[in-house]
Amino acid sequence: MMLSEDKISHLSHVLLGQLYDLDLLELDEDREGEIRREIKRTIVAELRVGEEIDELARRKLLSLSKKLVEGSAEWEVVYKKYFREEEIKRGRASG
């Protein structure tokens, strides 16, 4: 699920504020816009990867000989398994 540009922008402001508040980043007003853009780019990239993984997991589910009903308990279990496998392949989660 993609977030709107406004929500991504809001998240970038919140994250940047937290980085400053936790003294993980020094305040450099000249680079603030650049840092916010990088945060936004990273959020969008991560959302895209999540969407790709979702699509792969759904394709695997559709390829099963036993057709599962989306939303059923069994479908959810298998979907989560396939999603997790794809995350591990991409280094997004530990095995």
Backbone as XML, in Angstrom:
<?xml version="1.0"?>
<chain id="A" units="angstrom">
  <residue number="1" name="MET">
    <atom name="N" x="0.849" y="-1.172" z="0.000"/>
    <atom name="CA" x="0.000" y="0.000" z="0.000"/>
    <atom name="C" x="0.898" y="1.239" z="0.000"/>
  </residue>
  <residue number="2" name="MET">
    <atom name="N" x="0.739" y="2.028" z="-1.024"/>
    <atom name="CA" x="1.532" y="3.259" z="-1.109"/>
    <atom name="C" x="0.919" y="4.334" z="-0.215"/>
  </residue>
  <residue number="3" name="LEU">
    <atom name="N" x="1.767" y="5.164" z="0.318"/>
    <atom name="CA" x="1.322" y="6.302" z="1.101"/>
    <atom name="C" x="1.253" y="7.513" z="0.193"/>
  </residue>
  <residue number="4" name="SER">
    <atom name="N" x="0.407" y="8.447" z="0.540"/>
    <atom name="CA" x="0.322" y="9.676" z="-0.244"/>
    <atom name="C" x="1.608" y="10.482" z="-0.067"/>
  </residue>
  <residue number="5" name="GLU">
    <atom name="N" x="1.840" y="11.389" z="-1.000"/>
    <atom name="CA" x="3.012" y="12.273" z="-0.930"/>
    <atom name="C" x="2.996" y="13.064" z="0.376"/>
  </residue>
  <residue number="6" name="ASP">
    <atom name="N" x="1.797" y="13.517" z="0.780"/>
    <atom name="CA" x="1.679" y="14.279" z="2.031"/>
    <atom name="C" x="2.093" y="13.443" z="3.247"/>
  </residue>
  <residue number="7" name="LYS">
    <atom name="N" x="1.673" y="12.175" z="3.272"/>
    <atom name="CA" x="2.020" y="11.323" z="4.413"/>
    <atom name="C" x="3.514" y="11.020" z="4.443"/>
  </residue>
  <residue number="8" name="ILE">
    <atom name="N" x="4.081" y="10.792" z="3.266"/>
    <atom name="CA" x="5.514" y="10.538" z="3.207"/>
    <atom name="C" x="6.285" y="11.777" z="3.645"/>
  </residue>
  <residue number="9" name="SER">
    <atom name="N" x="5.840" y="12.938" z="3.212"/>
    <atom name="CA" x="6.478" y="14.184" z="3.613"/>
    <atom name="C" x="6.383" y="14.369" z="5.125"/>
  </residue>
  <residue number="10" name="HIS">
    <atom name="N" x="5.200" y="14.100" z="5.674"/>
    <atom name="CA" x="5.018" y="14.220" z="7.125"/>
    <atom name="C" x="5.963" y="13.270" z="7.862"/>
  </residue>
  <residue number="11" name="LEU">
    <atom name="N" x="6.049" y="12.017" z="7.383"/>
    <atom name="CA" x="6.950" y="11.053" z="8.010"/>
    <atom name="C" x="8.402" y="11.532" z="7.959"/>
  </residue>
  <residue number="12" name="SER">
    <atom name="N" x="8.795" y="12.122" z="6.842"/>
    <atom name="CA" x="10.176" y="12.593" z="6.727"/>
    <atom name="C" x="10.453" y="13.705" z="7.738"/>
  </residue>
  <residue number="13" name="HIS">
    <atom name="N" x="9.473" y="14.596" z="7.948"/>
    <atom name="CA" x="9.639" y="15.662" z="8.942"/>
    <atom name="C" x="9.731" y="15.075" z="10.352"/>
  </residue>
  <residue number="14" name="VAL">
    <atom name="N" x="8.867" y="14.104" z="10.651"/>
    <atom name="CA" x="8.870" y="13.476" z="11.977"/>
    <atom name="C" x="10.194" y="12.761" z="12.220"/>
  </residue>
  <residue number="15" name="LEU">
    <atom name="N" x="10.629" y="11.968" z="11.237"/>
    <atom name="CA" x="11.890" y="11.239" z="11.397"/>
    <atom name="C" x="13.076" y="12.175" z="11.550"/>
  </residue>
  <residue number="16" name="LEU">
    <atom name="N" x="13.114" y="13.205" z="10.739"/>
    <atom name="CA" x="14.212" y="14.165" z="10.839"/>
    <atom name="C" x="14.207" y="14.848" z="12.206"/>
  </residue>
  <residue number="17" name="GLY">
    <atom name="N" x="13.032" y="15.215" z="12.681"/>
    <atom name="CA" x="12.917" y="15.817" z="14.006"/>
    <atom name="C" x="13.409" y="14.888" z="15.096"/>
  </residue>
  <residue number="18" name="GLN">
    <atom name="N" x="13.070" y="13.614" z="14.988"/>
    <atom name="CA" x="13.515" y="12.640" z="15.986"/>
    <atom name="C" x="15.028" y="12.447" z="15.940"/>
  </residue>
  <residue number="19" name="LEU">
    <atom name="N" x="15.588" y="12.431" z="14.738"/>
    <atom name="CA" x="17.040" y="12.304" z="14.619"/>
    <atom name="C" x="17.743" y="13.472" z="15.306"/>
  </residue>
  <residue number="20" name="TYR">
    <atom name="N" x="17.207" y="14.668" z="15.137"/>
    <atom name="CA" x="17.771" y="15.842" z="15.807"/>
    <atom name="C" x="17.574" y="15.753" z="17.315"/>
  </residue>
  <residue number="21" name="ASP">
    <atom name="N" x="16.335" y="15.409" z="17.730"/>
    <atom name="CA" x="16.019" y="15.348" z="19.161"/>
    <atom name="C" x="16.872" y="14.324" z="19.905"/>
  </residue>
  <residue number="22" name="LEU">
    <atom name="N" x="17.186" y="13.225" z="19.243"/>
    <atom name="CA" x="17.986" y="12.170" z="19.870"/>
    <atom name="C" x="19.491" y="12.387" z="19.677"/>
  </residue>
  <residue number="23" name="ASP">
    <atom name="N" x="19.835" y="13.548" z="19.149"/>
    <atom name="CA" x="21.237" y="13.891" z="18.893"/>
    <atom name="C" x="21.943" y="12.865" z="18.003"/>
  </residue>
  <residue number="24" name="LEU">
    <atom name="N" x="21.189" y="12.306" z="17.073"/>
    <atom name="CA" x="21.779" y="11.372" z="16.115"/>
    <atom name="C" x="22.207" y="12.098" z="14.844"/>
  </residue>
  <residue number="25" name="LEU">
    <atom name="N" x="21.821" y="13.363" z="14.765"/>
    <atom name="CA" x="22.136" y="14.177" z="13.605"/>
    <atom name="C" x="22.301" y="15.610" z="14.075"/>
  </residue>
  <residue number="26" name="GLU">
    <atom name="N" x="23.333" y="16.249" z="13.602"/>
    <atom name="CA" x="23.536" y="17.650" z="13.963"/>
    <atom name="C" x="22.676" y="18.529" z="13.065"/>
  </residue>
  <residue number="27" name="LEU">
    <atom name="N" x="22.131" y="19.575" z="13.643"/>
    <atom name="CA" x="21.285" y="20.490" z="12.887"/>
    <atom name="C" x="22.125" y="21.249" z="11.871"/>
  </residue>
  <residue number="28" name="ASP">
    <atom name="N" x="21.805" y="21.055" z="10.628"/>
    <atom name="CA" x="22.475" y="21.738" z="9.527"/>
    <atom name="C" x="21.369" y="22.201" z="8.580"/>
  </residue>
  <residue number="29" name="GLU">
    <atom name="N" x="20.881" y="23.405" z="8.805"/>
    <atom name="CA" x="19.746" y="23.912" z="8.049"/>
    <atom name="C" x="20.007" y="23.951" z="6.551"/>
  </residue>
  <residue number="30" name="ASP">
    <atom name="N" x="21.283" y="24.085" z="6.149"/>
    <atom name="CA" x="21.616" y="24.106" z="4.734"/>
    <atom name="C" x="21.345" y="22.763" z="4.062"/>
  </residue>
  <residue number="31" name="ARG">
    <atom name="N" x="21.432" y="21.682" z="4.833"/>
    <atom name="CA" x="21.255" y="20.336" z="4.275"/>
    <atom name="C" x="19.937" y="19.703" z="4.674"/>
  </residue>
  <residue number="32" name="GLU">
    <atom name="N" x="19.105" y="20.420" z="5.426"/>
    <atom name="CA" x="17.861" y="19.834" z="5.915"/>
    <atom name="C" x="16.978" y="19.311" z="4.776"/>
  </residue>
  <residue number="33" name="GLY">
    <atom name="N" x="16.819" y="20.085" z="3.729"/>
    <atom name="CA" x="16.002" y="19.663" z="2.590"/>
    <atom name="C" x="16.562" y="18.426" z="1.915"/>
  </residue>
  <residue number="34" name="GLU">
    <atom name="N" x="17.875" y="18.390" z="1.781"/>
    <atom name="CA" x="18.544" y="17.235" z="1.166"/>
    <atom name="C" x="18.324" y="15.973" z="2.006"/>
  </residue>
  <residue number="35" name="ILE">
    <atom name="N" x="18.439" y="16.115" z="3.313"/>
    <atom name="CA" x="18.252" y="14.973" z="4.212"/>
    <atom name="C" x="16.805" y="14.495" z="4.165"/>
  </residue>
  <residue number="36" name="ARG">
    <atom name="N" x="15.860" y="15.434" z="4.166"/>
    <atom name="CA" x="14.447" y="15.075" z="4.094"/>
    <atom name="C" x="14.132" y="14.353" z="2.783"/>
  </residue>
  <residue number="37" name="ARG">
    <atom name="N" x="14.715" y="14.825" z="1.681"/>
    <atom name="CA" x="14.497" y="14.164" z="0.387"/>
    <atom name="C" x="15.036" y="12.733" z="0.401"/>
  </residue>
  <residue number="38" name="GLU">
    <atom name="N" x="16.177" y="12.537" z="1.041"/>
    <atom name="CA" x="16.754" y="11.189" z="1.125"/>
    <atom name="C" x="15.874" y="10.280" z="1.979"/>
  </residue>
  <residue number="39" name="ILE">
    <atom name="N" x="15.335" y="10.809" z="3.059"/>
    <atom name="CA" x="14.417" y="10.035" z="3.896"/>
    <atom name="C" x="13.196" y="9.642" z="3.071"/>
  </residue>
  <residue number="40" name="LYS">
    <atom name="N" x="12.639" y="10.599" z="2.331"/>
    <atom name="CA" x="11.462" y="10.315" z="1.497"/>
    <atom name="C" x="11.786" y="9.269" z="0.433"/>
  </residue>
  <residue number="41" name="ARG">
    <atom name="N" x="12.956" y="9.404" z="-0.200"/>
    <atom name="CA" x="13.354" y="8.438" z="-1.233"/>
    <atom name="C" x="13.455" y="7.031" z="-0.640"/>
  </residue>
  <residue number="42" name="THR">
    <atom name="N" x="14.001" y="6.931" z="0.567"/>
    <atom name="CA" x="14.155" y="5.643" z="1.230"/>
    <atom name="C" x="12.797" y="5.040" z="1.593"/>
  </residue>
  <residue number="43" name="ILE">
    <atom name="N" x="11.888" y="5.857" z="2.082"/>
    <atom name="CA" x="10.544" y="5.369" z="2.415"/>
    <atom name="C" x="9.867" y="4.826" z="1.167"/>
  </residue>
  <residue number="44" name="VAL">
    <atom name="N" x="9.910" y="5.583" z="0.079"/>
    <atom name="CA" x="9.271" y="5.155" z="-1.170"/>
    <atom name="C" x="9.895" y="3.856" z="-1.678"/>
  </residue>
  <residue number="45" name="ALA">
    <atom name="N" x="11.216" y="3.756" z="-1.622"/>
    <atom name="CA" x="11.908" y="2.543" z="-2.080"/>
    <atom name="C" x="11.491" y="1.330" z="-1.248"/>
  </residue>
  <residue number="46" name="GLU">
    <atom name="N" x="11.405" y="1.506" z="0.058"/>
    <atom name="CA" x="10.996" y="0.398" z="0.931"/>
    <atom name="C" x="9.546" y="-0.012" z="0.673"/>
  </residue>
  <residue number="47" name="LEU">
    <atom name="N" x="8.684" y="0.954" z="0.428"/>
    <atom name="CA" x="7.290" y="0.632" z="0.109"/>
    <atom name="C" x="7.203" y="-0.150" z="-1.198"/>
  </residue>
  <residue number="48" name="ARG">
    <atom name="N" x="8.006" y="0.226" z="-2.178"/>
    <atom name="CA" x="8.015" y="-0.488" z="-3.466"/>
    <atom name="C" x="8.472" y="-1.926" z="-3.283"/>
  </residue>
  <residue number="49" name="VAL">
    <atom name="N" x="9.500" y="-2.124" z="-2.487"/>
    <atom name="CA" x="9.978" y="-3.482" z="-2.236"/>
    <atom name="C" x="8.877" y="-4.294" z="-1.561"/>
  </residue>
  <residue number="50" name="GLY">
    <atom name="N" x="8.194" y="-3.696" z="-0.604"/>
    <atom name="CA" x="7.083" y="-4.380" z="0.065"/>
    <atom name="C" x="5.985" y="-4.766" z="-0.908"/>
  </residue>
  <residue number="51" name="GLU">
    <atom name="N" x="5.694" y="-3.887" z="-1.857"/>
    <atom name="CA" x="4.678" y="-4.188" z="-2.866"/>
    <atom name="C" x="5.130" y="-5.316" z="-3.788"/>
  </residue>
  <residue number="52" name="GLU">
    <atom name="N" x="6.413" y="-5.320" z="-4.154"/>
    <atom name="CA" x="6.946" y="-6.390" z="-4.999"/>
    <atom name="C" x="6.865" y="-7.734" z="-4.277"/>
  </residue>
  <residue number="53" name="ILE">
    <atom name="N" x="7.205" y="-7.740" z="-3.011"/>
    <atom name="CA" x="7.153" y="-8.970" z="-2.221"/>
    <atom name="C" x="5.710" y="-9.446" z="-2.107"/>
  </residue>
  <residue number="54" name="ASP">
    <atom name="N" x="4.798" y="-8.533" z="-1.874"/>
    <atom name="CA" x="3.384" y="-8.881" z="-1.802"/>
    <atom name="C" x="2.928" y="-9.533" z="-3.101"/>
  </residue>
  <residue number="55" name="GLU">
    <atom name="N" x="3.315" y="-8.944" z="-4.228"/>
    <atom name="CA" x="2.922" y="-9.483" z="-5.532"/>
    <atom name="C" x="3.484" y="-10.892" z="-5.735"/>
  </residue>
  <residue number="56" name="LEU">
    <atom name="N" x="4.747" y="-11.104" z="-5.374"/>
    <atom name="CA" x="5.350" y="-12.430" z="-5.511"/>
    <atom name="C" x="4.650" y="-13.458" z="-4.625"/>
  </residue>
  <residue number="57" name="ALA">
    <atom name="N" x="4.346" y="-13.079" z="-3.398"/>
    <atom name="CA" x="3.666" y="-14.001" z="-2.479"/>
    <atom name="C" x="2.288" y="-14.365" z="-3.022"/>
  </residue>
  <residue number="58" name="ARG">
    <atom name="N" x="1.572" y="-13.384" z="-3.561"/>
    <atom name="CA" x="0.244" y="-13.657" z="-4.124"/>
    <atom name="C" x="0.333" y="-14.551" z="-5.357"/>
  </residue>
  <residue number="59" name="ARG">
    <atom name="N" x="1.345" y="-14.328" z="-6.188"/>
    <atom name="CA" x="1.526" y="-15.195" z="-7.370"/>
    <atom name="C" x="1.793" y="-16.636" z="-6.958"/>
  </residue>
  <residue number="60" name="LYS">
    <atom name="N" x="2.598" y="-16.812" z="-5.928"/>
    <atom name="CA" x="2.877" y="-18.164" z="-5.439"/>
    <atom name="C" x="1.593" y="-18.816" z="-4.949"/>
  </residue>
  <residue number="61" name="LEU">
    <atom name="N" x="0.772" y="-18.041" z="-4.251"/>
    <atom name="CA" x="-0.500" y="-18.580" z="-3.760"/>
    <atom name="C" x="-1.400" y="-19.004" z="-4.918"/>
  </residue>
  <residue number="62" name="LEU">
    <atom name="N" x="-1.430" y="-18.200" z="-5.966"/>
    <atom name="CA" x="-2.268" y="-18.522" z="-7.128"/>
    <atom name="C" x="-1.761" y="-19.752" z="-7.874"/>
  </residue>
  <residue number="63" name="SER">
    <atom name="N" x="-0.473" y="-20.042" z="-7.757"/>
    <atom name="CA" x="0.101" y="-21.178" z="-8.488"/>
    <atom name="C" x="-0.106" y="-22.513" z="-7.770"/>
  </residue>
  <residue number="64" name="LEU">
    <atom name="N" x="-0.596" y="-22.480" z="-6.550"/>
    <atom name="CA" x="-0.810" y="-23.720" z="-5.805"/>
    <atom name="C" x="-1.917" y="-24.543" z="-6.462"/>
  </residue>
  <residue number="65" name="SER">
    <atom name="N" x="-1.759" y="-25.867" z="-6.432"/>
    <atom name="CA" x="-2.801" y="-26.722" z="-7.002"/>
    <atom name="C" x="-4.078" y="-26.647" z="-6.161"/>
  </residue>
  <residue number="66" name="LYS">
    <atom name="N" x="-3.921" y="-26.509" z="-4.854"/>
    <atom name="CA" x="-5.080" y="-26.333" z="-3.971"/>
    <atom name="C" x="-5.349" y="-24.834" z="-3.882"/>
  </residue>
  <residue number="67" name="LYS">
    <atom name="N" x="-6.457" y="-24.409" z="-4.419"/>
    <atom name="CA" x="-6.799" y="-22.989" z="-4.422"/>
    <atom name="C" x="-7.313" y="-22.580" z="-3.037"/>
  </residue>
  <residue number="68" name="LEU">
    <atom name="N" x="-6.660" y="-21.576" z="-2.474"/>
    <atom name="CA" x="-7.036" y="-21.074" z="-1.153"/>
    <atom name="C" x="-7.872" y="-19.806" z="-1.325"/>
  </residue>
  <residue number="69" name="VAL">
    <atom name="N" x="-8.829" y="-19.631" z="-0.436"/>
    <atom name="CA" x="-9.686" y="-18.447" z="-0.474"/>
    <atom name="C" x="-8.978" y="-17.308" z="0.246"/>
  </residue>
  <residue number="70" name="GLU">
    <atom name="N" x="-8.771" y="-16.196" z="-0.494"/>
    <atom name="CA" x="-8.101" y="-15.049" z="0.107"/>
    <atom name="C" x="-8.876" y="-14.585" z="1.337"/>
  </residue>
  <residue number="71" name="GLY">
    <atom name="N" x="-8.129" y="-14.368" z="2.402"/>
    <atom name="CA" x="-8.734" y="-13.929" z="3.651"/>
    <atom name="C" x="-8.992" y="-15.066" z="4.626"/>
  </residue>
  <residue number="72" name="SER">
    <atom name="N" x="-8.974" y="-16.306" z="4.120"/>
    <atom name="CA" x="-9.184" y="-17.444" z="5.017"/>
    <atom name="C" x="-7.950" y="-17.604" z="5.906"/>
  </residue>
  <residue number="73" name="ALA">
    <atom name="N" x="-8.113" y="-18.313" z="6.996"/>
    <atom name="CA" x="-7.000" y="-18.525" z="7.927"/>
    <atom name="C" x="-5.843" y="-19.230" z="7.231"/>
  </residue>
  <residue number="74" name="GLU">
    <atom name="N" x="-6.148" y="-20.240" z="6.424"/>
    <atom name="CA" x="-5.098" y="-20.975" z="5.723"/>
    <atom name="C" x="-4.372" y="-20.069" z="4.727"/>
  </residue>
  <residue number="75" name="TRP">
    <atom name="N" x="-5.132" y="-19.243" z="3.981"/>
    <atom name="CA" x="-4.534" y="-18.319" z="3.023"/>
    <atom name="C" x="-3.585" y="-17.371" z="3.750"/>
  </residue>
  <residue number="76" name="GLU">
    <atom name="N" x="-4.012" y="-16.832" z="4.880"/>
    <atom name="CA" x="-3.188" y="-15.892" z="5.649"/>
    <atom name="C" x="-1.876" y="-16.527" z="6.100"/>
  </residue>
  <residue number="77" name="VAL">
    <atom name="N" x="-1.950" y="-17.778" z="6.578"/>
    <atom name="CA" x="-0.754" y="-18.468" z="7.049"/>
    <atom name="C" x="0.233" y="-18.667" z="5.897"/>
  </residue>
  <residue number="78" name="VAL">
    <atom name="N" x="-0.270" y="-19.144" z="4.766"/>
    <atom name="CA" x="0.601" y="-19.412" z="3.618"/>
    <atom name="C" x="1.143" y="-18.098" z="3.054"/>
  </residue>
  <residue number="79" name="TYR">
    <atom name="N" x="0.292" y="-17.066" z="2.977"/>
    <atom name="CA" x="0.729" y="-15.762" z="2.487"/>
    <atom name="C" x="1.871" y="-15.233" z="3.350"/>
  </residue>
  <residue number="80" name="LYS">
    <atom name="N" x="1.710" y="-15.268" z="4.657"/>
    <atom name="CA" x="2.755" y="-14.777" z="5.565"/>
    <atom name="C" x="4.046" y="-15.571" z="5.399"/>
  </residue>
  <residue number="81" name="LYS">
    <atom name="N" x="3.916" y="-16.882" z="5.182"/>
    <atom name="CA" x="5.093" y="-17.726" z="4.979"/>
    <atom name="C" x="5.828" y="-17.287" z="3.710"/>
  </residue>
  <residue number="82" name="TYR">
    <atom name="N" x="5.110" y="-17.150" z="2.614"/>
    <atom name="CA" x="5.730" y="-16.745" z="1.348"/>
    <atom name="C" x="6.299" y="-15.331" z="1.435"/>
  </residue>
  <residue number="83" name="PHE">
    <atom name="N" x="5.567" y="-14.433" z="2.082"/>
    <atom name="CA" x="6.034" y="-13.055" z="2.234"/>
    <atom name="C" x="7.352" y="-13.048" z="3.014"/>
  </residue>
  <residue number="84" name="ARG">
    <atom name="N" x="7.390" y="-13.792" z="4.093"/>
    <atom name="CA" x="8.590" y="-13.861" z="4.946"/>
    <atom name="C" x="9.778" y="-14.436" z="4.165"/>
  </residue>
  <residue number="85" name="GLU">
    <atom name="N" x="9.515" y="-15.492" z="3.377"/>
    <atom name="CA" x="10.579" y="-16.090" z="2.569"/>
    <atom name="C" x="11.182" y="-15.058" z="1.615"/>
  </residue>
  <residue number="86" name="GLU">
    <atom name="N" x="10.342" y="-14.259" z="0.976"/>
    <atom name="CA" x="10.814" y="-13.242" z="0.050"/>
    <atom name="C" x="11.583" y="-12.137" z="0.779"/>
  </residue>
  <residue number="87" name="GLU">
    <atom name="N" x="11.120" y="-11.780" z="1.979"/>
    <atom name="CA" x="11.848" y="-10.775" z="2.768"/>
    <atom name="C" x="13.255" y="-11.285" z="3.093"/>
  </residue>
  <residue number="88" name="ILE">
    <atom name="N" x="13.360" y="-12.526" z="3.472"/>
    <atom name="CA" x="14.651" y="-13.118" z="3.819"/>
    <atom name="C" x="15.556" y="-13.144" z="2.588"/>
  </residue>
  <residue number="89" name="LYS">
    <atom name="N" x="15.007" y="-13.518" z="1.430"/>
    <atom name="CA" x="15.797" y="-13.538" z="0.192"/>
    <atom name="C" x="16.387" y="-12.164" z="-0.119"/>
  </residue>
  <residue number="90" name="ARG">
    <atom name="N" x="15.648" y="-11.127" z="0.214"/>
    <atom name="CA" x="16.079" y="-9.763" z="-0.082"/>
    <atom name="C" x="16.850" y="-9.117" z="1.060"/>
  </residue>
  <residue number="91" name="GLY">
    <atom name="N" x="17.076" y="-9.876" z="2.117"/>
    <atom name="CA" x="17.846" y="-9.348" z="3.240"/>
    <atom name="C" x="17.079" y="-8.369" z="4.105"/>
  </residue>
  <residue number="92" name="ARG">
    <atom name="N" x="15.748" y="-8.402" z="4.031"/>
    <atom name="CA" x="14.924" y="-7.496" z="4.836"/>
    <atom name="C" x="14.583" y="-8.066" z="6.191"/>
  </residue>
  <residue number="93" name="ALA">
    <atom name="N" x="14.813" y="-9.346" z="6.375"/>
    <atom name="CA" x="14.501" y="-10.000" z="7.649"/>
    <atom name="C" x="15.495" y="-11.122" z="7.852"/>
  </residue>
  <residue number="94" name="SER">
    <atom name="N" x="15.700" y="-11.495" z="9.084"/>
    <atom name="CA" x="16.633" y="-12.585" z="9.354"/>
    <atom name="C" x="15.881" y="-13.916" z="9.311"/>
  </residue>
  <residue number="95" name="GLY">
    <atom name="N" x="16.591" y="-14.925" z="8.931"/>
    <atom name="CA" x="15.998" y="-16.252" z="8.776"/>
    <atom name="C" x="15.941" y="-16.997" z="10.002"/>
  </residue>
</chain>
